[in-house]
Amino acid sequence: MADIAGLMARREALLGPNVAAFYNEPLHIVKGDGVWLWDADGRRYLDCYNNVPHVGHCHPKVVEAIAVQAATLNTHTRYLHEGILDYVEKLVARFDASLSAAIMVCTGSEANDIALRMAQAATGHTGIIATDMTYHGNTALVSQLSTRKPPIGGFAANLRHAPAPDALRRPSGDSFAEGVTASIASLAAEGFGTACLIVDPFFANEGFPTLQPGFLDQAVAAVREAGGIIIADEVQPGFGRIGTHWWGHEKVGITPEIVTLGKPMGNGHPVAAVVAGHETLSAFRNAFGYFNTFGGNPVSCAAAMAVLEVIETEGLVENAREVGAYARERMRALAGKYPFIADVRGSGLFFGAEMVLDDTNTPAGNFTARVVEGMKARGILLNRLGKDYATLKIRPPMVFSRENADLLVDTLDAVLAETPLVP
Ligand code: PMP
């Protein structure tokens, strides 16, 4: 038997307190393959949560690319190497022609930290706007974009948090644009000006509300009118996860000046990037003289290149579109049976269902927590997010099949039937 209590005690002693672990009884995972994970007792789980192993846990092509390059050379970008050039060339070919160059880093947080400073260097303004329910990472600057835990000493004076969209309770998009416009006015009044709006165009951490194409147009126009630029954080929706497009900003119909990438980019190998136009990127390079010891090293680039190739050769964007649509259709059928499912939403293999307690759409956070635990008990891993954490968050590796979707929805049916709807 896995010694969960013993491992938790060692973590507390060696890593300090308040280290996040999923589930009431945390899992001790020891092996992964495709969409499956195994715990130390040999129990198999269907992974419906992890987006980082984008092309499947331990994909042999990615493992091989890493191993071959690690056995040949791993240095840094102060030596010339084709690996980073070949990768960036292939990556930017997936974007609008205006987004033609990239800086490679190791985490989404680093990418967003650079993006914010790039926006400031490119515009000469310092004001930054984000939503009030977001998360973009953990550097001193980027962590202030999140309102979950206020920073010691309070938020920086040049930050504004605009109310996040909420399609269920506030279906009109106007309030988001209004919040952004008010932020622009207040940044102008205090002399910061607007450098950027940083936004995940799929609003993943905000609970991925269903938004119409054009939803962001008004806010984007207001930012540009004020001399600012748009940063699209594609760390969650990017690399085809949403099925209909490679990038979230394409789905919502905007072309940002800067795009940040991370999580799925190396299938678990720590690699991330900032993509921008040459001029915008040069403003940052000239202002800061940036170097990142591990960013863009040959092994990272080999891993990232293998991921791009597998997405293409295995048709994983099409798979996300097709299997995601099938899974949502089956979940909508469940919504007919369980009226507390207020909304089934998402795109491609990023989807979920929001649970409510009553007709006024009071979010059922505790109920959803019990559903997540019930799913784990039956061997399915997923999680929750959004308002009061009442939305199931389902985001499996992109090799998820119809058969996997059937197992997910059949199990959800059983768990919903046995979980009492109480606050
Ligand atoms: N942006 C978004 C939208 C994220 O969800 C996250 C992480 N959850 C990050 C950035 C930060 O990425 P990392 O943990 O690699 O620093």
Residues whose N, C-alpha, C, O or C-beta is under 5 A from the ligand:
A	BS01	PMP	T107 G108 S109 E110 Y135 H136 G137 D200 D233 V235 Q236 G262
